[in-house]
Amino acid sequence: MNSMLNDLVARLRRQKLLSLAVVLFTLAAGIVIGTLITNGVKARDQAVAPGATPLAIPAPVQLQSPFVAIAKQISPAVVNISTQSTIKQPAARRRQQQPPRNQEQDPFEDFFDRFFNFGPGAPQGDIRQRSLGSGIVVDRGGYILTNRHVVEKADRIQVKLLNDSKQYDAKVIGSDDETDLAVIKIEAGKELAPAKLGNSDSIRVGDWVLAIGSPFGLEETVTAGIISAKSRDLPGAGQFQHFLQTDAAINPGNSGGPLVNLIGEVIGVNTAIITDRGSYEGVGFALPSNTAITVYNQIIKHGRVSRGSIGITFRPEGEQTPALLRTYGVKEGVFVQEVVKDGPAEKAGIKPGDVIVAVDGTAIKTGDQLVSKISETPVGSNVRIKYVREGKPAEVALTIADREKIFKELSGETQENKEPGGASEARFGVTLQNLAPEMAERLGMGNVQGVVVTDVDANSFAEDVGLARNDIITEIQRQPVRSVDDVRRIQRTVKPKDDVVFKVLRRDRRGRFTSLFLAGTLP
């Protein structure tokens, strides 16, 4: 019995020793293999970059830059605006033969064609257009300042706030075509963080500024530059648009966003660029905040902007030569070119050829000074106008009238202008501005004469035939057009059901002007 027990113990000991030996062998083999692999990797690494030292990610350092604080401060007040609208394609325009496009098309042009449904693949019927822009929250209750061209004719306007994925529907409170500004409102269900507005008169040429917005839909994009010029007038711009010029990058989608000074104040609303390619080339323009504030206050109070007028047109500065003024007996002043029928100036006895030299005792040397003085005077107020006629001074009192009502006729908006015989005057539905020689020169157009289309009424004859903003009309009915007066004269000669042909110059995305003939039958 003891013998059997001893054999069993001895057998168990041998098995234990054998198992231990297997484990030790396996461990040893693993160590050897691991060592061989490690040495192989080291050898390979040393062969690729012998002597190289691995890099370490350094600890973060907070750099001192005022741009960082400004961007953080103003960004919550900058919104992204997207719109949807339907462009109706009248039959006459669908048949219109467009000029051939340059085969060497740049990628931005392709982008615009796809995004805005333009180009060869565009639908031939009504076009559903999408557009992007920016805006500035100026009131905790959801009131937003932006450009009129961002939201005009939109079927739907949506606003996206910073760090908020929701799209808020917006409604237009009012807009102003003269300055290309608009006020919209959203119901966010919470108080918003408004931007701080500054006094644009305090900005100086050379001051640093930031432009913030959504260029090409890229939200909260911040660019930096300086103020390049002040009170810059642009070809085709409105009479009340005197821009701040900047080299801060402004691109499509920046429109309506803020231009900000180095203490975080909005001193401009980014509005336009001059470019040959449709994108930033170092020259951008913002409407001064002082102008924007004045327009905003009138819109939220009245839903529109009311400006005073005495009912005259005058020769642009480029055409009002010293010789002309001397001929009429003055050295400085504003030469009256036309007096609007039944307007305040006509009622007071002012005539074409008179030269206005003062308003309420304030000397007037330029048309801008006259417009500024009169437009800022409340409608219904009385003013005294000093003028010179044939070298003799005179003075009259008159009552300021509403500019929009007085000059409605110039835009072709009169609906029932009855002529002798009872026929109604034709209605084109465009707002026009004379193309001054200096404008043509800046545009590289030489001695071209015409009028600039500054706006096209929705559902108008002008829209039906394809006239567009910034077109330059040079002929109507094969008759040369040199001024707005020529348009009005020709307009009186055509009647409903007449065929009307416009010859226009239109600038393409590369900055070249192409002649187009647009035609249609008056309704």
Residue pairs with C-beta under 8 A, 6 or more apart in sequence:
66 262
67 210
67 222
67 224
69 264
70 210
70 260
70 262
70 263
70 264
71 210
71 212
71 222
73 264
74 195
74 210
74 212
74 258
74 260
74 264
74 266
75 162
75 212
75 220
75 222
76 137
76 161
76 162
76 163
76 192
76 193
77 136
77 137
77 138
77 192
77 193
77 194
77 195
77 258
78 134
78 135
78 136
78 137
78 162
78 195
78 212
78 213
78 220
78 257
78 258
79 134
79 135
79 136
79 137
79 144
79 159
79 160
79 161
79 162
80 132
80 134
80 135
80 159
80 160
80 214
80 217
80 219
81 132
81 133
81 134
81 135
81 144
81 146
81 150
81 151
81 157
81 158
81 159
81 160
81 170
81 184
81 214
81 256
82 130
82 131
82 132
82 133
82 157
82 158
82 160
82 167
83 130
83 131
83 132
83 133
83 150
83 151
83 154
83 155
83 156
83 157
83 158
84 128
84 129
84 130
84 131
84 154
84 155
84 156
85 128
85 129
85 131
85 153
85 154
85 155
86 126
86 127
86 128
86 129
86 155
87 126
87 127
87 129
88 126
88 459
89 124
89 125
89 126
89 127
90 463
90 464
90 465
90 466
90 520
92 464
92 465
92 466
92 519
92 520
92 521
93 464
93 465
93 466
94 124
94 125
96 466
96 518
99 514
99 516
102 510
106 277
108 277
108 278
108 279
109 278
109 509
111 216
112 118
112 252
112 278
112 509
113 119
113 121
113 122
115 130
116 129
116 130
116 131
117 123
117 127
117 128
117 129
117 130
131 150
131 154
132 214
132 216
132 217
132 252
132 253
133 146
133 147
133 150
133 151
133 213
133 214
133 253
133 254
133 255
133 256
133 257
134 146
134 150
134 212
134 213
134 214
134 253
134 254
134 255
134 256
134 257
134 270
135 144
135 145
135 146
135 150
135 159
135 184
135 256
135 257
136 144
136 145
136 146
136 195
136 256
136 257
136 258
136 266
136 269
137 143
137 144
137 192
137 193
137 194
137 195
138 144
138 145
138 194
138 195
138 197
138 296
139 192
139 194
140 191
140 192
140 193
140 194
141 185
141 191
141 192
142 185
142 186
142 187
142 188
142 192
143 173
143 183
143 184
143 185
143 300
144 159
144 170
144 183
144 184
144 185
144 186
145 181
145 182
145 183
145 256
145 269
145 292
145 296
146 181
146 182
146 183
146 184
146 255
146 256
146 269
147 180
147 181
147 182
147 255
147 256
147 269
147 271
148 175
148 176
148 177
148 179
148 180
148 181
148 182
149 180
149 255
150 182
150 255
150 256
151 157
151 170
151 172
151 175
151 182
151 184
152 175
152 182
153 458
156 169
157 169
157 170
157 171
157 172
157 184
158 167
158 168
158 169
158 170
159 167
159 168
159 169
159 170
159 184
159 186
160 166
160 167
160 168
160 219
161 168
161 188
161 192
162 219
162 220
168 186
168 187
168 188
169 186
170 184
170 185
170 186
171 184
171 185
172 182
172 183
172 184
173 182
173 183
173 184
173 185
173 299
173 300
173 303
174 182
174 183
174 299
174 300
174 302
174 303
174 304
174 305
175 181
175 182
175 183
175 299
176 182
176 295
176 298
176 299
176 304
176 305
177 238
177 431
177 454
177 455
178 238
178 239
178 240
178 241
178 305
178 307
179 238
179 240
179 241
179 287
179 291
179 292
179 295
179 305
180 238
180 241
180 271
180 287
181 269
181 287
181 291
181 292
181 295
181 296
181 299
182 299
183 296
183 299
183 300
195 258
195 266
196 264
196 265
196 266
197 265
197 266
197 289
197 292
197 293
198 261
198 263
198 265
198 266
198 267
198 289
199 267
199 289
199 290
200 244
200 267
200 268
200 288
200 289
200 290
200 291
201 288
201 290
202 267
203 209
203 227
203 230
203 244
203 261
203 267
203 268
204 227
205 226
205 227
205 228
205 229
205 230
206 226
206 227
207 226
207 227
207 261
207 262
208 224
208 225
208 226
208 261
208 262
209 224
209 225
209 226
209 227
209 246
209 248
209 259
209 260
209 261
209 262
209 267
209 268
210 222
210 223
210 224
210 248
210 259
210 260
211 222
211 223
211 224
211 225
211 246
211 248
211 249
211 250
211 254
211 257
211 258
211 259
211 260
211 270
211 284
211 286
212 220
212 221
212 222
212 223
212 257
212 258
212 260
213 221
213 250
213 253
213 254
213 255
213 256
213 257
213 258
213 270
214 220
214 221
214 253
214 254
214 257
215 221
215 249
215 250
215 251
215 252
215 253
215 254
215 280
216 251
216 252
216 253
217 253
218 253
221 254
223 248
223 249
223 250
224 248
225 246
225 247
225 248
225 249
225 284
226 246
226 247
226 248
227 244
227 245
227 246
228 245
228 246
228 247
228 283
229 244
229 245
230 244
230 245
231 242
231 243
232 242
232 243
232 244
232 245
232 285
233 241
233 242
233 243
234 241
234 243
234 272
234 274
234 285
235 435
235 439
235 440
235 442
235 443
235 452
236 433
236 439
236 452
236 454
236 469
236 470
237 243
237 272
237 454
238 433
238 454
239 371
239 433
240 291
240 307
240 371
240 375
241 271
241 287
242 288
242 291
242 368
243 271
243 272
243 285
243 286
243 287
243 288
244 259
244 267
244 268
244 285
244 286
244 287
244 288
245 283
245 284
245 285
246 259
246 268
246 284
246 285
246 286
247 282
247 283
247 284
248 259
248 284
249 280
249 284
250 270
250 273
250 280
250 284
250 285
250 286
251 273
251 279
251 280
252 278
252 279
254 270
254 284
255 270
255 271
255 272
256 269
256 270
256 271
257 269
257 270
258 266
258 268
258 269
258 270
259 266
259 267
259 268
259 269
259 270
259 286
260 266
260 267
261 267
265 289
266 289
267 286
267 288
267 289
268 286
268 287
268 288
268 289
268 292
269 286
269 287
269 289
269 292
270 284
270 285
270 286
271 285
271 286
271 287
272 284
272 285
273 279
273 280
273 281
273 283
273 284
273 285
274 281
274 283
274 285
275 281
275 283
275 511
276 509
276 510
276 511
277 509
277 510
277 511
278 509
295 305
298 304
298 305
298 306
299 305
304 404
306 379
306 402
306 403
306 404
307 375
307 376
307 379
307 402
307 403
307 404
308 374
308 375
308 376
308 377
308 378
308 379
308 381
308 400
308 401
308 402
308 403
309 343
309 344
309 374
309 375
309 400
309 401
309 402
309 403
309 406
309 407
310 343
310 344
310 345
310 348
310 350
310 374
310 383
310 385
310 398
310 400
310 401
311 339
311 340
311 343
311 344
311 345
311 346
311 401
311 406
312 336
312 337
312 338
312 339
312 340
312 343
312 345
312 350
312 356
313 336
313 337
313 338
313 340
313 484
314 320
314 334
314 335
314 336
314 337
314 356
314 367
314 370
315 324
315 335
315 337
315 367
316 367
316 434
316 436
317 366
317 367
317 368
317 436
318 436
318 437
318 438
318 439
319 436
319 437
320 334
320 335
320 367
322 331
324 335
325 331
325 332
325 333
325 335
325 355
328 335
328 353
328 355
328 388
328 390
328 391
329 355
329 388
329 390
329 391
329 392
330 355
330 357
330 388
330 391
332 357
332 363
332 365
333 355
333 356
333 357
333 364
333 365
333 387
333 388
334 355
334 356
334 357
334 364
334 365
334 366
334 367
334 369
334 370
335 353
335 355
336 345
336 350
336 351
336 352
336 353
336 354
336 355
336 356
336 387
337 352
338 352
338 485
339 345
339 346
339 350
339 351
339 352
340 346
340 406
340 407
340 409
343 401
343 406
344 398
344 399
344 400
344 401
345 385
345 398
347 398
348 385
348 396
348 397
348 398
349 396
350 356
350 385
350 387
350 396
351 389
353 389
353 390
354 387
354 388
354 389
355 387
355 388
355 389
356 364
356 370
356 385
356 386
356 387
357 363
357 364
357 386
357 387
357 388
357 393
358 364
358 385
358 386
359 370
359 373
359 374
359 383
359 384
359 385
359 386
360 373
360 383
360 384
361 384
362 373
364 370
364 373
374 383
374 400
375 403
377 383
377 400
378 400
379 400
379 401
379 402
380 399
380 400
381 399
381 400
382 397
382 398
382 399
382 400
383 397
383 398
383 400
384 395
384 396
384 397
385 395
385 396
385 397
385 398
386 393
386 394
386 395
387 393
387 394
387 395
387 396
388 394
408 414
409 417
409 488
410 431
410 432
410 484
410 488
411 429
411 430
411 431
411 432
411 455
411 457
412 426
412 427
412 428
412 429
412 430
412 462
412 487
412 491
413 427
413 429
413 457
414 425
414 427
415 424
415 427
416 424
417 424
417 425
418 424
418 425
419 425
419 492
423 495
424 496
425 491
425 492
426 461
426 491
426 492
426 494
426 495
426 496
426 498
426 500
426 522
427 460
427 461
428 460
428 461
428 462
428 487
428 491
429 456
429 457
429 460
429 461
429 462
429 463
430 453
430 455
430 456
430 457
430 460
430 462
430 467
431 453
431 454
431 455
431 456
432 451
432 452
432 453
432 454
432 473
432 484
432 487
433 451
433 452
433 454
433 484
434 451
434 452
434 483
434 484
435 448
435 449
435 450
435 451
435 452
435 472
437 447
439 452
440 446
440 447
440 448
440 449
443 507
443 513
445 472
445 505
445 513
448 472
448 474
448 505
449 474
449 480
449 481
449 482
450 472
450 473
450 474
450 481
450 482
450 505
451 472
451 473
451 481
451 483
451 484
451 486
451 487
452 470
452 471
452 472
453 462
453 467
453 468
453 469
453 470
453 471
453 472
453 473
453 504
454 469
454 470
455 469
456 462
456 463
456 467
456 468
456 469
457 463
461 500
461 520
461 522
461 523
464 520
465 500
465 502
465 518
465 519
465 520
466 516
466 518
467 473
467 502
467 504
467 518
468 506
470 506
470 507
471 504
471 505
471 506
472 504
472 505
472 506
472 513
473 481
473 487
473 502
473 503
473 504
474 480
474 481
474 503
474 504
474 505
475 481
475 501
475 502
475 503
476 486
476 487
476 490
476 491
476 500
476 501
476 502
476 503
477 490
477 493
477 494
477 500
477 501
478 501
478 503
479 486
479 490
480 486
481 487
481 490
494 500
494 522
495 522
496 522
496 523
497 521
497 522
498 521
498 522
499 519
499 520
499 521
499 522
500 519
500 520
500 521
500 522
501 517
501 518
501 519
502 517
502 518
502 519
503 515
503 516
503 517
504 515
504 516
504 517
504 518
505 513
505 514
505 515
505 516
506 513
506 514
506 516
507 513
507 514
508 514
